[in-house]
Every structure is written in C-alpha cells, then in structure tokens.
Amino acid sequence: MLSPEIIKKIKKIHIKTGRIVNTMMAGQYKSVFRGAGIEFEEVREYSPGDEVKSIDWKVSARLGRPFVKLYREERELIVMLLVDMSASGCFGTKENLKKETAAELASILAFNAIRNNDKVGAILFTDRVEKYIPPKKGSAHVWRVIREMFTFEPEYKGTDIRNALSYLGRVCRKRTVSFLISDFLARDYLHQVKLASKKHELIGVMVSDPGEFCLPEKGILLVEDLETGAQFYIDASDESTRRHFEEKRKREYKNILGTLKTADIDCIEVNTAESVTDALTTYFLYRQKRKR
C-alpha cells in the first residue's frame, strides 16, 4: 500500500508533466524523434517539387536521369527509460534529490511518448537490473511507469551502466529511442555505450547537484560514499582542501562528458537546481536545428 504522501506526490507529478507535455512541449518531441524511425521503401523517378537532397545520385548517374529515394516512417517508436536507482541518487542540496529530478524527467519523457502513440518501457538499475517494465501504450501504463519511478526501493546501492545496457540489448530486439538517466558515477562503460548506440538511438541524461562541486565552509566534515558506505573526515575550512575537492569533481564531470562524446551520443545535462522542462526544451530545440 502506498502512503498518502507518496500518492499525493505521484498525482502532482502526473498532473504537472501532463500539462507540460500538452502545452510547452506540444509537437517538439514528435518533430525531433519521429524521423528516427524511418525505413527505406523505394526509388522513383524525380518529379518537379521533390527535394534535391532526396536525389539518389548513384542510381541517377547509372540510369542517366534523376531518381529520388522514398522513405516510410515507422508508425510507432519504442521509448526506453534506463533509470539509475543507485544510492548516489539520494543526494541533494536543493529542493529535489537527484533521484527525484531523474524521476520527473523520466515522467515527462514517458508522457511525451504516450501522447504520440509510442510505446514506453523502463529499466530500473543499480549494479544490476532490478526492475524491467516492458514497453506498452496507454495512459494506464504511463501511470504505472511514473508510480514505479517514485516508489521503487532498490535492493542494491552500486551502479553498473554496462549491465543495464547489455540488458537493453537482450530485451529490445527492435531499434529504440533510449534515454540513459544517471549521474554516471560508474566505471568502464564506454565500450558498452558504443555497442548500444549502434543498435539504438541512445541519449545520455546526466543528473547532478550543485552541492557535488563544492564543500561548505563548516570545519571538519564526515563524508560518506552513499554507494559503498565508506566514510572519511575532511577539513572543509581549509581553502586548499576545498579547491582540491572542487577541481577533482570538475575533472570527473568533464571526463563523463568526454566519455559520452567519444561514444558519439548526445548528452542532456540536468541540475537539481534548474528546471527539468527547460533542459529538455533546450535539447529538443537543438535536435530540431541539427536536423535541418
């Protein structure tokens, strides 16, 4: 049984994300991702009004007159949400924890998919896949996805992105648009990201919190790694210690972005202090411009 507080939170995010999708993001999702699922259908002779960029130059050169390629848009997409549920998501210094920001973002993406008659599914993972929700359509299904995002209690604490992506490859034989939502505090996942991106439209969503990049000036602090449980003391009043901490965290953040860039996949950066809606809207606009 869900507590009244959890039910209230789920209903609130359900109403909020539904309103966002139907107003602010109306049409953006479709214009960005519908072109991702197209299949070649045939070549026919060029007719006045056809776009020049659709001309098949090899066929035209061989036959001595212009021909164009025709594509058939797939009727539906499969949208998969790979959501990191590890213990590091329980960190937050603003209104939301990282895992709450991730859940809100996943909810908006799920609503977009259902609104456009696409299927949506989810893989909730830590250092292993803890829950798989097969892709389906319908408002009842998206309600289930949102409920799981906000109520699921993982059994484990660590993070294994490789395992989550490998699982995606096993359960989704067809091409998907997959959002990998995580803080990416994991190791050695570049190869698996590259493999997954060859079959699927893979998009990274990096969730962070401002408190991860600086120490409060409050003397001796007890710091705990939420995933391993390791604890240590740090002198936060020491300027050189704070500077070293900030530089180290910035390098880690930069390395994550570099890894995703090397894998040649897009990355949406989402901060718990900022609007999830703004981050997604900015990305959708970027994708629209890139398609032109």
N, C-alpha and C positions, 0 to 999 in steps of 0.2 A: 504493500500500500504506500502511496506517495503522501508525503506530508503536505498540509495546506500551503506552506511556504513554497515548496517546490512546484506544486500545481499552479500557484499564482505566478511564479517566475516563468513557467513554461507558457502559460496563456499570454503573458505580457510579451514575450519574445515572439510568439506565434502571431499576435496582432501587429506588433511593430514590424516584423520582417515582411508580413503580407502587405502592409501599407507601403513599405519602401519599394518592394518589387513592382507593385501596381502603379506607382507614381514616379518616383525618382529614376527607377531603372527600367521603366517600361520600354521595351524594344532594344535596349542595349545588349542584353545577354544574347538575344536571338541574332542580332546583326553581327555579333562577334564570333559566335560559335557554330551557327548553322552551316557556315562554309567549311567547317572542319570535317563534316561527314558527307563528302561528295564522291561519287564514283564515275569513272569514265564510261560513257554509253556508246557513242559512235562518232564517226567523222562524216560530215556532209559538205557539199559544195558551198562556197561562200555566197552570201546574198547581201545586197545593199542594206546597210544598217547594222550588220554584225560587227562586233568589236574586233579591232585589229589584233589585240593581244590574244584572242582566241584562235588565231590562224595557226594551223599545223604546217610549219614551214617545210618539214621533210616530205610530207605527203604532197604538198603543193608543188615542190620542186620536182618530185618524181612524176607527177601527172601533168605538169605544165599549166595548171590553173589553180587558183586559191581554194583551199579547203579549211574548214574550222572544226575544232573539237567541241563536242557536246558532252556535258556532264549532267548526271542525275543526282539531285540532292536526296540524301537518305531521309526517310520520313521521320526518324527519331534519333536522338542521341542517347547514349548511356553515360550518365554523370556519376562518377565515383568520388566519394569524400574519404580520404585516408587521414584520420584524425589521431594525432599523438596524444595519448591519455596518460603519459608518464608523470611521475611525481613533480618534475620541474615545472609543470603547468600550474601547480598550486601556488606559484609565486606571483605577487602583485603588490605594487605600492600605490596604485591609483584606485579608481572606482571598481575595476574588474580585475580578477586574476587572469593569468594568461589563458588558462583553460576555458574561462567564461568568454573571453574575447574570441577564442577559436570556435567555440560552440555557436556564438552569434553569427560569425562569418559563415560557418558551415550551414546554418539555418537559412541565411539569405540565398546562398547558392542552391540549396535544396528547393526553396520556393521558386527561384528562377527556373529551375529545371521542370518542376511540375507545371508551372504556369505555361510553359511552352510545349507541354505534352511529351516531355522527355522522361526517361526512367532515371531514378536516382537511387544509389545504394551507398553503403558506408562500410569502412573497415576501421574499427577502433583498435589501436595497438599500443603496446608498451614495448618491452623487449621480446614480446611475442604477440601474435594476433589474438585478441581477447574476445572480439565480437565481430561477426560478419552479418550485415543486413543486405540481402540480395536486392538488386535494383528492380524497382517497380514504379508504377504510375499511381496518381491519385492523391487527393487531399488527406485521406486517412493514413496513407503511407508516409507522407511528409510529416504528419503529426507524430508518428512513431519515431521517425528519424530524429526529430527535434527533442522528443522526450528522452531518447537514449543519450543524446549529446549532453544533456543537463543532469541526468540522474545516474549514469553508469559509474559504478565503483570498480576500478581496475584491481586485479589481484596482484599485479606486479608493479614495480616502480621504474625500471630502466627503460631505455629507448633503443630499438633496433629497426632502423629505417629499411635496411636491406631485406629483412624478413617480411616486412609489410608489403614491399614492392614485389617480392617474389610471390607472395600470396595473391596479390592482384593479378599477376600473370597466370596463375593457375585457375582462378575462379572466373576471370573475364577473358573469354576467348576472342570476343569481338573487340574492335577498337573502342576505346572510351575517352571521354574528357575527364581526366583525373586530377583532383586538387590534393596535393600533399601538404597538410596543415600541421606545422610543427615549429618548435624553436630550434630544431636541427642541432641540438646538443648531443650529438652522436658521432660515431667514427666510421670511416671506411665505407661510405655508402655511394661514392661517386660511380663505381662500375655498375652497380645495380640501377642507379638512376638513368644511366646511359642506355642500358638494356631496356628498361621500361619505356623510355621515351621513343624508342624505335617502333614500338607497337602501339603506344597510346599517346594522346595529347596530354602530356604531363606538365602541370603547373605547380611550382612551389609557392607556398604561403608561409612566410617566416614571421612568427609571432614573438614579440619582445616586450620588455617593460623598462621604463626609464631607470628604475632602481637597479637594474643589472649593470649599468655602466658607470656608477659612481657609488662611493661609500658615504654614509652620513658621518658628520664630524662629531662623533659621540664617544671618543676614547676607545677602550678595549671592547671589542665585539666578539661574541660567539657566533661563528658562521657554520652553517650546516649544509652539506650537499643533500638535497631532497631525494635524489635517486639512490645514492649509495649509503646515506646515513652518516658519512664521515663528518667529523666536527673538528674545528680548529679555531684558535683565537687570533685576532688581528687588531693591530693598533690603528684605528681609523682616524685618530687625531694627528697622526704623523703624515705630513704633507707628501713625503717621498713614497710612503706606502700607498696613499690614495692615488697618486699619479701612476705608480706601477700597476695598480689594480685596473684603473681606467684604460691605460694603454694596452694591457693584456686583453681585456674584454673587447676593446675596439678591434684588435687584431683578429680575435676569434670571429667576430661579426663579419669582418672583411673577408676572412677565409671562407666562411659559409657562402657568402655572395659569390666569391670566386669559384667555389666548387660547383654551384648551380650554373654559373656562366660557362664553365668548362664543359658541363654536361649539355649545354645549349638548350636550357629550358628557361622559361620566364619565371620571375620571382616577384610576388606581391609582398611588400613589407607592411606589416600591420603592428602598430604600437598600442598598448593598452590605454595610453593617454589620448589617443586620437580616435576619430570616427572610423568605424569599420566600413560604413557606407561610402565615405569619401575615398578610402583606399581602393575599394572595388570599382567605384565610378571612374577614378583616375586610370585604373588598369584597363577597364573596358574602352575608354576613350583612346588610350594608347594603342590597343589592339585594332580599333577601327581605323586609325590613321595608318597603321602599318599595312593594313590590307589594301589600301588604295594604290 
